[in-house]
């Protein structure tokens, strides 16, 4: 699959239910994440070489047919040689945030994804924590930006984890609110 031979495009996946794809370039390949939309949205990934040939095809990050995982972000920490796949998951009836870590061959480095943000409570009502983006942390791990709220209001938040999936020193367990103004605040992708 040479790019020159495919000037009209090349299918990156044979999955007919793939949507909202994101690609992160690593030193060895391209790591592509996408929503599998056959039923509730679940997050999947594929690995492609730089000529867009598949290496790892349509693999679930954390398949759960009983939940939806609409919001996600992928980031590559070059200093660690690791890819982080961060997503919101509503298995607990409100979106919590999970992260899974992969090596450059597409193999998970943790036995299962780690929940890094539990549903924040606004009064007595649960809130949705929706991943908006993530960046590599200079000291290892990542920083995740997310919106958290319900119909009573929304706040913008961030949380930092290290490469072991633990909350970084100086950060609260459910992330830090980035603006003290108590009103509807949103981070737009």
C-alpha positions as CSV (number, residue, x, y, z in Angstrom):
1,X,0.0,0.0,0.0
2,X,2.2,2.8,-1.2
3,X,0.8,6.3,-0.8
4,X,1.7,7.0,-4.4
5,X,-0.4,4.0,-5.5
6,X,-3.4,5.2,-3.5
7,X,-3.8,8.9,-4.3
8,X,-7.6,8.6,-3.8
9,X,-7.1,7.3,-0.3
10,X,-6.6,3.9,1.4
11,X,-8.8,2.2,3.9
12,X,-7.2,2.3,7.3
13,X,-9.5,-0.3,8.6
14,X,-12.0,-2.8,7.2
15,X,-14.3,-2.2,10.2
16,X,-17.6,-0.8,8.9
17,X,-18.5,0.5,12.3
18,X,-15.4,2.6,12.9
19,X,-15.9,6.3,13.7
20,X,-14.0,9.3,15.1
21,X,-10.5,8.0,14.4
22,X,-7.4,9.6,15.8
23,X,-3.8,8.7,14.8
24,X,-0.7,9.2,16.9
25,X,2.7,8.9,15.3
26,X,5.4,7.0,17.3
27,X,9.0,6.3,16.3
28,X,8.0,2.8,15.0
29,X,4.5,3.1,13.6
30,X,1.1,4.8,13.7
31,X,-1.2,4.1,16.6
32,X,-4.9,4.6,15.6
33,X,-7.7,4.7,18.0
34,X,-11.4,4.8,17.1
35,X,-14.9,4.3,18.3
36,X,-16.6,1.0,17.4
37,X,-20.2,2.1,16.9
38,X,-22.0,-1.2,16.4
39,X,-24.2,-0.7,19.5
40,X,-22.8,1.3,22.3
41,X,-19.5,3.0,21.5
42,X,-16.4,1.0,22.6
43,X,-12.8,2.1,22.0
44,X,-10.6,0.0,19.7
45,X,-7.1,0.5,18.3
46,X,-5.1,-0.6,15.3
47,X,-1.3,-0.3,14.6
48,X,-0.2,0.8,11.1
49,X,3.2,1.0,9.5
50,X,4.2,4.3,7.9
51,X,2.9,3.0,4.5
52,X,-0.5,2.5,6.2
53,X,-0.4,-1.3,6.2
54,X,-2.0,-2.9,9.3
55,X,0.2,-4.5,12.0
56,X,-2.4,-4.9,14.7
57,X,-6.0,-4.8,13.6
58,X,-9.2,-3.6,15.4
59,X,-8.3,-4.6,19.0
60,X,-10.6,-3.6,21.9
61,X,-9.0,-1.3,24.5
62,X,-11.5,-2.3,27.2
63,X,-14.5,-3.9,25.5
64,X,-17.7,-3.7,27.5
65,X,-21.0,-4.1,25.6
66,X,-22.9,-2.9,28.6
67,X,-21.3,0.6,28.5
68,X,-20.5,3.4,26.2
69,X,-17.0,5.0,25.7
70,X,-17.7,8.0,23.6
71,X,-15.0,10.5,24.7
72,X,-11.3,9.6,24.3
73,X,-7.8,10.8,23.6
74,X,-4.5,9.2,22.8
75,X,-1.1,10.5,23.5
76,X,2.4,9.3,23.0
77,X,5.1,9.9,25.7
78,X,8.3,9.9,23.6
79,X,10.6,9.9,26.6
80,X,9.0,6.7,27.9
81,X,8.2,5.0,24.5
82,X,4.6,4.5,25.7
83,X,1.2,5.3,24.3
84,X,-1.7,6.2,26.6
85,X,-5.3,5.6,25.6
86,X,-7.6,7.7,27.8
87,X,-11.4,7.4,27.7
88,X,-14.7,8.1,29.5
89,X,-16.8,5.0,30.3
90,X,-20.4,5.0,31.6
91,X,-20.4,1.5,33.1
92,X,-21.3,3.1,36.5
93,X,-24.2,5.1,35.0
94,X,-22.1,8.2,34.7
95,X,-18.8,8.8,32.8
96,X,-15.7,7.9,34.8
97,X,-12.2,8.2,33.2
98,X,-10.0,5.2,32.5
99,X,-6.5,4.9,31.0
100,X,-4.7,2.0,29.4
101,X,-1.0,2.0,28.5
102,X,0.6,0.3,25.4
103,X,4.1,-0.3,24.2
104,X,5.1,0.6,20.7
105,X,4.2,-2.9,19.4
106,X,0.6,-2.3,20.6
107,X,0.8,-4.6,23.6
108,X,-0.9,-3.5,26.8
109,X,1.7,-2.9,29.6
110,X,-0.9,-3.1,32.3
111,X,-3.2,-6.1,32.9
112,X,-6.3,-3.9,32.6
113,X,-7.2,-0.2,32.3
114,X,-7.0,1.9,35.4
115,X,-9.8,4.2,36.6
116,X,-8.2,7.6,37.2
117,X,-11.3,9.7,37.8
118,X,-14.4,8.6,39.7
119,X,-17.7,10.4,39.0
120,X,-17.5,13.7,40.7
121,X,-20.5,14.6,42.8
122,X,-22.3,18.0,42.4
123,X,-24.6,18.0,45.4
124,X,-26.3,14.6,45.4
125,X,-26.1,14.0,41.7
126,X,-23.4,12.2,39.8
127,X,-21.5,14.0,37.1
128,X,-20.1,13.0,33.7
129,X,-16.4,13.2,33.3
130,X,-15.7,13.6,29.6
131,X,-12.1,13.4,28.3
132,X,-11.2,16.3,26.0
133,X,-7.5,15.8,25.5
134,X,-4.2,14.6,27.0
135,X,-0.6,15.6,26.8
136,X,2.6,13.8,27.8
137,X,4.1,14.9,31.1
138,X,7.7,15.9,31.0
139,X,8.5,13.7,34.0
140,X,6.7,10.6,32.7
141,X,3.0,9.8,32.5
142,X,0.4,12.2,31.2
143,X,-1.9,15.1,32.0
144,X,-5.6,14.7,31.1
145,X,-8.0,17.6,30.4
146,X,-11.7,16.9,31.0
147,X,-15.1,18.5,31.5
148,X,-17.0,17.4,34.6
149,X,-20.6,18.2,35.3
150,X,-24.3,17.5,34.9
151,X,-27.4,19.7,34.2
152,X,-26.6,21.8,37.2
153,X,-23.3,23.0,35.8
154,X,-19.9,22.0,34.4
155,X,-16.3,22.7,35.4
156,X,-13.1,22.2,33.5
157,X,-10.5,19.9,35.2
158,X,-7.2,18.3,34.8
159,X,-5.5,15.3,36.3
160,X,-1.9,14.0,36.1
161,X,-0.8,10.4,36.4
162,X,2.7,8.8,36.3
163,X,3.7,5.9,34.1
164,X,2.4,3.4,36.8
165,X,-1.1,4.9,36.5
166,X,-0.9,6.5,39.9
167,X,-2.1,10.1,40.6
168,X,0.9,12.4,40.4
169,X,2.1,14.2,43.6
170,X,0.2,17.4,44.2
171,X,-2.9,16.4,42.3
172,X,-6.2,15.5,43.9
173,X,-7.8,12.1,43.4
174,X,-10.4,13.2,41.0
175,X,-8.4,16.0,39.3
176,X,-8.0,19.7,39.9
177,X,-10.6,22.3,38.9
178,X,-8.8,24.7,36.6
179,X,-11.0,27.7,37.2
180,X,-12.5,28.8,40.5
181,X,-15.4,30.6,38.8
182,X,-18.4,28.4,39.6
183,X,-20.4,28.4,36.4
184,X,-20.7,26.5,33.1
185,X,-17.2,26.0,31.8
186,X,-16.2,23.8,28.9
187,X,-13.0,22.8,27.2
188,X,-13.8,22.5,23.5
189,X,-11.8,20.0,21.4
